[in-house]
Amino acid sequence: MDSTFDGKALARMGEFLRELYVLRDVDGLYATICRGLADFVPGENVFVGEHDMERTLVTGCVVRHVFETPDFITVVNQCAGQHPLWEPIRTGGQAVRVLSEHASARRWENTRLYKEALGLEGVRDHISVEFGNRTARLTSIGIFRDRRGFGRRDENVMAFLIPHFEQALANARMVEAVGLTDAGPVSEQSRHILLDETGRPLEIPKAVEGCWRAFFPKEGRASVETPEAVRDWLVFARGLFDRGVLPTAVRPLVVSGPNSCLELRLTRRHFAPGYVLLMSVRPQGGGRVPRLTPREREVLHWVREGKTNEEIALILACKVTSVKTHLKHIFRKLGVDNRTAAARMSGL
């Protein structure tokens, strides 16, 4: 430590470690790493990659400076097996890996991977560390350089950070496992859809079908499928991901309704193939949907069960006029104008 960090560098490293250990989701952690790592290991770019070792694929990559090459990750995956580090990573036995220690400049620059992807981004060398299962799914963190060679100090810094990266990643996985994202816990007005690697839904929940109908009425019955505007936006967002853009930097798709708006955000499924489409309904103006009172929840429950106002009044031992008043408040809070839409939207 003494030979690796002087007083100022040690203070900066302390700040970086504190940032790593802030509880946040995986995307938030990746953003922290991309912002801070180059302060300690100089280079032209910082990367965090997720890899499917069995299929020899990069399933996700975020960088500090976005790749200029369109469809960068798609191009990389067409020739990813040419990378000189795939096999050394599979065999293990080395904590920190430097590309130039495994391949000469001539060998590296003669690969299709260099000529069609990494070379276009000026990557002549990189240093990295890996975490995870070397035969299944793996996460790598590192620095790209436009010149060859990393020094002993660079390797020492990366080796020092390994246990901290591992623990921060475990913390971020825990945050996601319990549903605490940077946007807060999943609420009654939130829903997510799992998408495959091409962006197609694996399944569309019934509540989401109702949401499509409510916000995309012109598509009629076809709105139980993903609406065309959403499909187009997914293509755009996935294209940004393909260039290393952080999901938190991709602007959401916002669709306005009469009294509320639908907000869609896209993120990758970490440690699994595909994406997650996050949906939330908010009143016009950007605030969160107000919470229903306990009585309003009771009324809405019986509406979903198909009960009439008179039947709900009997069940709750109240007047029919009271049920109607509760429904007016429910419609206003959910941004809908009838009981059918309220029943559908309440599942979001």
Helices and strands as residue ranges (DSSP letters): H 7-20, H 26-36, G 37-39, E 45-52, E 57-63, H 72-77, G 80-82, H 86-91, E 97-98, G 99-101, H 105-109, H 112-113, I 114-118, G 119-121, E 125-132, E 137-145, H 152-177, E 180-181, E 184-185, E 190-195, H 206-215, G 217-224, H 228-241, G 247-249, E 253-256, E 260-268, E 275-283, H 294-304, H 309-316, H 320-334, H 339-345
